[in-house]
């Protein structure tokens, strides 16, 4: 689960996830695999301001790349957005006072594409539910990209939010068919068919692809299967997929220095990811040498953004002459990355890291966009993401 500050949740929230009914939002209708991925990316992009803003934006090219669309295939994107606006989300849960609450809302209240920007919104009631970490689990994009079946991704989504309780609880087969989007087919009213074509393949892909292992169990009345639940455990072989690119960063000396200075967990990881350890360490040393700084975090923020005492060097690890084309390109990348919303920054990093392996990936995890080993690939990535970004620099 990326960017949900579990360690900072209040005691009641942590306890409710275990002791009380775990709230669920059921999405009706047949969502395609691409629509499910799109829904998750839009939610990830909007999550930080889900309840404070009534509309959200993401550039369409970024959205297409994150989902796996051809970036020029706007018709497919439009069709998928239309599908989300026509899809109903329904909840039936206990509120904080123990009163039953039922509600229904379109998954998106509206969406529009204009000037290369996708703008969209959720209804206020649905936004409130989606923003509650005990109600809805953000799906890690590294994991969802691996899915090839919409039914498997649907099963994963509906099981993952119960990871802490270890079980989904019993679902009627009617509800399960709704969650899988197969209620319109009489064929799947027969459990034998549902099991062979939907349950077994979906379970196999979830267990092979994701960071959890699910085991189905059924309940019968006589010989007829009436209910199903899924036992859930972490997948030790693929647990690394559940990273938010944070665990490695949290073990670094630079991260410890940032936290000691008063920088929040997420911002510390963001800075290291964007600028690289060496660059952040340089700015920490610079700020520490000033003495008498009242707002060290604010001063450090400015030092990182404006390269205080940097002499034009974008990275002390692999400095380039301040007027060189390489230094200018890297400075442009740094500025563009810093200008994007936090969730888009995270998505940019994950999207690029998905292309890397071995030493290249390790170097990027350590130095972010200033990674010397990935310099050419980084330039190509940002050129693809924002055509013309380097025009006039050489």
FENBEL-V711230 format. One record per pair of residues at least 4 apart in sequence whose C-alpha atoms are under 8 Angstrom apart, sorted by the first residue. I is the first residue (numbers start at 0). GAP is how many residues later the second one is. D is the distance in whole Angstrom. If there is no record, write none. Layout:
I,GAP,D + I,GAP,D
//
This chain:
0,136,7 + 0,137,6 + 0,138,6 + 0,139,6 + 0,241,7 + 0,242,8 + 0,243,7 + 1,136,7 + 1,137,8 + 1,138,6 + 1,240,8 + 1,241,7 + 1,242,5 + 2,241,7 + 2,263,7 + 3,129,7 + 4,4,7 + 8,4,6 + 8,5,7 + 9,4,7 + 10,4,6 + 11,4,6 + 12,4,6 + 12,121,7 + 13,4,7 + 14,4,6 + 14,5,8 + 15,4,5 + 15,5,7 + 15,6,7 + 15,118,8 + 16,4,7 + 16,5,6 + 16,117,6 + 16,147,7 + 16,148,7 + 17,4,8 + 17,146,7 + 17,147,6 + 20,72,8 + 20,73,7 + 21,112,7 + 21,113,7 + 21,140,7 + 22,68,8 + 22,69,8 + 22,70,5 + 22,71,7 + 22,111,7 + 22,112,5 + 22,113,8 + 23,67,6 + 23,68,7 + 23,69,7 + 23,111,6 + 23,112,7 + 24,64,7 + 24,65,6 + 24,66,5 + 24,67,8 + 24,110,7 + 24,111,7 + 25,63,6 + 25,64,5 + 25,65,6 + 25,153,6 + 26,60,7 + 26,61,6 + 26,62,4 + 26,63,6 + 26,80,8 + 26,151,8 + 26,152,6 + 27,59,6 + 27,60,6 + 27,61,6 + 27,62,8 + 27,150,6 + 27,151,7 + 27,153,7 + 28,58,6 + 28,59,7 + 28,149,7 + 28,152,5 + 29,150,8 + 29,151,5 + 29,152,7 + 30,4,6 + 30,5,6 + 30,52,7 + 30,53,8 + 30,119,8 + 30,150,7 + 31,4,6 + 31,118,6 + 32,4,6 + 32,115,7 + 32,116,6 + 32,117,4 + 32,118,8 + 32,120,7 + 33,4,6 + 33,33,7 + 33,46,7 + 33,116,8 + 34,4,6 + 34,45,5 + 34,46,8 + 34,48,7 + 34,49,7 + 35,4,6 + 35,114,7 + 35,117,8 + 35,118,8 + 36,4,6 + 36,30,6 + 36,107,7 + 36,108,8 + 37,4,6 + 37,25,8 + 37,29,6 + 37,42,8 + 38,4,6 + 38,45,7 + 39,4,6 + 39,98,7 + 39,99,6 + 39,101,8 + 40,4,6 + 40,22,8 + 40,25,8 + 40,26,8 + 40,100,7 + 41,4,6 + 42,4,6 + 42,95,8 + 43,94,7 + 43,299,6 + 44,11,8 + 44,13,7 + 44,298,5 + 44,299,6 + 45,4,5 + 45,10,6 + 45,11,8 + 45,297,8 + 46,84,7 + 46,296,8 + 47,295,8 + 48,4,6 + 49,4,7 + 49,77,6 + 49,78,8 + 49,81,6 + 50,73,7 + 50,76,6 + 50,77,6 + 50,80,7 + 53,67,6 + 53,68,7 + 53,70,8 + 54,64,7 + 54,65,6 + 54,66,5 + 54,67,7 + 55,63,6 + 55,64,5 + 55,65,6 + 56,60,7 + 56,61,6 + 56,62,4 + 56,63,7 + 57,4,7 + 57,5,7 + 57,59,6 + 57,60,5 + 57,61,7 + 57,286,8 + 58,4,6 + 58,57,6 + 58,58,4 + 58,59,6 + 59,4,6 + 59,11,8 + 59,53,8 + 59,56,5 + 59,57,5 + 59,58,5 + 60,4,6 + 60,10,6 + 60,55,7 + 60,324,7 + 61,4,6 + 61,323,6 + 62,4,6 + 63,4,6 + 63,5,5 + 63,6,6 + 63,7,5 + 63,13,8 + 64,4,6 + 64,5,7 + 64,6,6 + 65,281,8 + 65,285,7 + 66,78,8 + 68,4,7 + 68,7,8 + 68,8,8 + 72,4,7 + 73,4,6 + 74,4,6 + 75,4,6 + 76,4,6 + 77,4,6 + 78,4,6 + 79,4,6 + 80,4,6 + 80,30,7 + 81,4,6 + 81,29,8 + 82,4,6 + 83,22,8 + 83,23,6 + 83,24,6 + 84,21,6 + 84,22,6 + 84,23,5 + 84,24,6 + 84,25,6 + 84,26,7 + 85,20,6 + 85,21,7 + 85,22,8 + 86,19,6 + 86,20,6 + 86,21,8 + 87,16,7 + 87,17,6 + 87,18,5 + 87,19,6 + 88,15,6 + 88,16,5 + 88,17,6 + 88,18,6 + 89,12,7 + 89,13,6 + 89,14,4 + 89,15,7 + 90,10,8 + 90,11,6 + 90,12,5 + 90,13,6 + 91,8,7 + 91,9,6 + 91,10,4 + 91,11,7 + 92,7,6 + 92,8,5 + 92,9,7 + 93,4,5 + 93,5,5 + 93,6,5 + 93,7,6 + 94,4,5 + 94,5,6 + 94,6,6 + 104,18,7 + 104,20,8 + 104,21,7 + 105,16,8 + 105,17,8 + 106,15,7 + 106,19,8 + 107,12,7 + 107,13,6 + 107,14,5 + 107,15,7 + 108,11,7 + 108,12,6 + 108,13,5 + 108,14,6 + 109,10,5 + 109,11,6 + 109,12,7 + 110,7,7 + 110,8,6 + 110,9,4 + 110,10,7 + 111,6,6 + 111,7,5 + 111,8,6 + 112,4,6 + 112,5,5 + 112,6,6 + 113,4,7 + 113,5,8 + 121,4,6 + 121,5,6 + 122,4,6 + 123,4,6 + 124,4,7 + 125,4,6 + 126,4,6 + 127,4,7 + 128,6,6 + 128,7,7 + 129,5,7 + 129,6,5 + 130,4,8 + 130,5,7 + 131,4,6 + 132,4,6 + 133,27,8 + 134,26,8 + 135,25,6 + 136,20,8 + 136,23,7 + 136,24,5 + 138,4,7 + 138,5,7 + 138,18,7 + 139,4,6 + 139,102,7 + 139,104,8 + 140,4,6 + 140,206,8 + 140,209,8 + 141,4,7 + 141,99,7 + 141,100,8 + 141,208,7 + 141,209,8 + 141,212,7 + 142,4,7 + 142,66,7 + 142,67,6 + 142,68,8 + 142,98,6 + 142,99,7 + 143,9,7 + 145,63,6 + 145,64,8 + 146,5,7 + 146,6,6 + 146,58,8 + 146,62,7 + 147,4,8 + 148,4,6 + 148,53,8 + 149,4,6 + 150,4,6 + 150,29,6 + 150,30,8 + 150,47,7 + 150,51,6 + 151,4,6 + 151,49,7 + 151,50,4 + 151,51,7 + 151,53,6 + 151,54,6 + 152,4,6 + 152,49,8 + 152,53,7 + 153,4,6 + 153,25,7 + 153,26,6 + 154,4,6 + 154,24,8 + 154,25,7 + 154,47,7 + 154,48,8 + 154,51,8 + 155,4,6 + 155,50,6 + 155,54,8 + 156,4,7 + 157,4,8 + 157,10,8 + 157,21,8 + 158,4,7 + 158,8,8 + 158,9,6 + 158,55,8 + 158,71,7 + 158,73,7 + 159,52,7 + 159,72,8 + 161,4,6 + 161,5,6 + 161,6,6 + 161,70,7 + 162,4,7 + 162,69,6 + 162,70,7 + 162,71,8 + 165,65,6 + 165,66,5 + 165,67,6 + 166,62,7 + 166,63,6 + 166,64,4 + 166,65,5 + 167,61,6 + 167,62,6 + 167,63,7 + 167,64,8 + 168,60,5 + 168,61,7 + 169,57,6 + 169,58,6 + 169,59,5 + 170,4,6 + 170,5,6 + 170,56,5 + 170,57,5 + 170,58,6 + 171,4,6 + 171,54,6 + 171,55,4 + 171,56,6 + 172,4,6 + 172,52,8 + 172,53,6 + 172,54,5 + 172,55,6 + 173,4,6 + 173,9,7 + 174,4,6 + 175,4,6 + 175,52,8 + 176,4,6 + 176,5,5 + 176,6,5 + 176,11,8 + 177,4,6 + 177,5,5 + 181,6,7 + 182,5,8 + 182,6,8 + 184,4,7 + 185,4,8 + 186,6,7 + 186,7,8 + 187,5,6 + 187,6,5 + 188,4,8 + 188,5,7 + 189,4,6 + 190,4,6 + 190,34,7 + 191,4,6 + 192,4,6 + 192,5,8 + 193,4,5 + 193,5,6 + 194,4,5 + 194,5,6 + 195,4,6 + 195,5,7 + 196,4,7 + 197,4,6 + 198,4,6 + 199,4,6 + 200,4,6 + 201,4,6 + 202,4,6 + 202,11,6 + 202,12,7 + 202,13,8 + 203,4,6 + 204,4,6 + 204,5,8 + 205,4,5 + 205,6,7 + 205,7,7 + 205,8,7 + 206,4,8 + 206,5,6 + 206,6,5 + 206,7,7 + 206,28,7 + 208,29,8 + 209,25,7 + 209,28,6 + 209,29,8 + 209,31,7 + 210,23,6 + 210,24,5 + 210,25,7 + 210,26,8 + 210,27,5 + 210,28,5 + 210,29,7 + 210,30,6 + 210,31,6 + 211,20,7 + 211,21,6 + 211,22,4 + 211,23,4 + 211,26,8 + 211,27,8 + 212,19,6 + 212,20,5 + 212,21,6 + 212,22,5 + 213,16,6 + 213,17,5 + 213,18,5 + 213,19,7 + 214,15,5 + 214,16,5 + 214,17,7 + 215,12,7 + 215,13,6 + 215,14,4 + 215,15,6 + 216,11,6 + 216,12,5 + 216,13,6 + 216,14,8 + 217,7,7 + 217,8,7 + 217,9,6 + 217,10,4 + 217,11,6 + 218,6,6 + 218,7,6 + 218,8,5 + 218,9,6 + 219,4,5 + 219,5,4 + 219,6,5 + 219,7,7 + 220,4,6 + 220,5,7 + 233,5,7 + 234,4,6 + 237,4,8 + 238,4,8 + 242,4,7 + 244,4,7 + 244,120,8 + 245,4,6 + 245,23,6 + 246,4,7 + 247,4,7 + 247,117,8 + 248,6,7 + 248,20,6 + 248,23,7 + 248,116,8 + 248,117,8 + 249,5,6 + 249,6,7 + 249,19,7 + 250,4,7 + 250,5,8 + 251,4,7 + 252,4,6 + 253,4,6 + 253,18,8 + 253,23,6 + 253,26,7 + 253,27,6 + 254,4,6 + 254,13,6 + 254,14,7 + 254,17,8 + 255,4,6 + 256,4,6 + 256,27,8 + 257,4,7 + 257,5,5 + 257,10,6 + 257,26,8 + 258,4,5 + 258,5,6 + 258,6,7 + 258,9,7 + 260,35,7 + 260,36,7 + 261,35,7 + 262,4,7 + 262,5,6 + 262,34,6 + 263,4,6 + 264,4,6 + 265,4,6 + 266,4,6 + 267,4,6 + 268,4,6 + 269,4,6 + 269,72,8 + 269,76,8 + 270,4,6 + 270,5,7 + 270,9,7 + 271,4,5 + 271,5,5 + 271,8,7 + 271,94,8 + 271,95,7 + 271,96,7 + 272,4,8 + 272,76,8 + 272,92,7 + 272,93,7 + 272,94,7 + 272,95,5 + 272,96,7 + 273,60,7 + 273,63,7 + 273,64,8 + 273,93,8 + 273,94,5 + 273,95,6 + 273,96,8 + 274,4,6 + 274,5,6 + 274,40,8 + 274,59,7 + 274,92,6 + 274,93,6 + 274,94,6 + 274,95,6 + 275,4,6 + 275,39,8 + 275,90,6 + 275,91,3 + 275,92,5 + 275,93,7 + 275,94,6 + 275,95,7 + 276,4,6 + 276,89,6 + 276,90,6 + 277,4,6 + 277,37,7 + 277,38,6 + 277,39,6 + 277,89,7 + 278,4,6 + 278,35,7 + 278,36,5 + 278,37,6 + 278,38,8 + 279,4,6 + 279,24,7 + 280,4,6 + 281,4,6 + 281,34,7 + 282,4,6 + 282,17,7 + 282,20,6 + 282,21,6 + 282,24,8 + 282,25,7 + 283,4,6 + 283,16,7 + 284,4,6 + 285,4,7 + 285,22,8 + 285,23,7 + 286,4,8 + 286,6,8 + 286,9,7 + 286,12,7 + 286,13,6 + 286,16,8 + 292,6,8 + 294,4,6 + 295,4,6 + 296,4,6 + 297,4,6 + 298,4,6 + 299,4,6 + 300,4,6 + 301,4,6 + 301,5,8 + 301,6,8 + 302,4,5 + 302,5,5 + 303,4,7 + 304,30,8 + 304,33,8 + 306,4,8 + 306,5,7 + 306,7,8 + 309,4,7 + 310,11,7 + 311,9,7 + 311,10,4 + 311,11,8 + 311,15,8 + 312,6,5 + 312,7,6 + 312,8,7 + 312,9,6 + 312,14,7 + 313,5,6 + 313,6,7 + 313,13,6 + 313,16,7 + 313,17,6 + 313,56,7 + 314,4,5 + 314,5,8 + 314,55,6 + 317,54,7 + 319,4,7 + 319,6,7 + 319,7,6 + 320,6,7 + 321,5,6 + 321,6,7 + 322,4,7 + 322,5,7 + 323,4,6 + 324,4,6 + 324,68,6 + 324,69,5 + 325,4,6 + 326,4,6 + 327,4,6 + 327,65,7 + 328,4,6 + 328,50,7 + 328,61,6 + 328,64,7 + 329,4,6 + 329,39,8 + 329,40,7 + 329,49,8 + 330,4,6 + 331,4,6 + 331,57,8 + 331,58,7 + 332,4,6 + 332,36,7 + 332,46,8 + 332,49,7 + 333,4,6 + 333,35,7 + 334,4,6 + 335,4,7 + 336,8,6 + 337,7,8 + 339,4,6 + 339,5,6 + 340,4,6 + 341,4,6 + 342,4,6 + 343,4,6 + 344,4,6 + 345,4,6 + 346,4,6 + 347,4,6 + 348,4,6 + 349,4,6 + 350,4,7 + 351,4,7 + 351,26,8 + 351,29,7 + 352,4,8 + 352,8,6 + 352,11,8 + 355,4,6 + 355,5,5 + 356,4,5 + 356,5,8 + 357,4,6 + 358,4,6 + 359,4,6 + 359,13,6 + 359,14,7 + 360,4,6 + 361,4,6 + 362,4,6 + 362,5,8 + 362,8,6 + 362,10,7 + 362,11,8 + 363,4,5 + 363,5,7 + 363,6,8 + 363,7,5 + 363,9,8 + 363,10,7 + 365,5,8 + 366,4,5 + 368,6,8 + 368,9,7 + 369,5,7 + 370,4,6 + 373,4,6 + 374,4,6 + 375,4,6 + 376,4,6 + 377,4,6 + 378,4,6 + 379,4,6 + 380,4,6 + 381,4,6 + 381,5,8 + 381,7,8 + 382,4,5 + 382,5,7 + 382,6,6 + 382,7,7 + 389,4,8
//
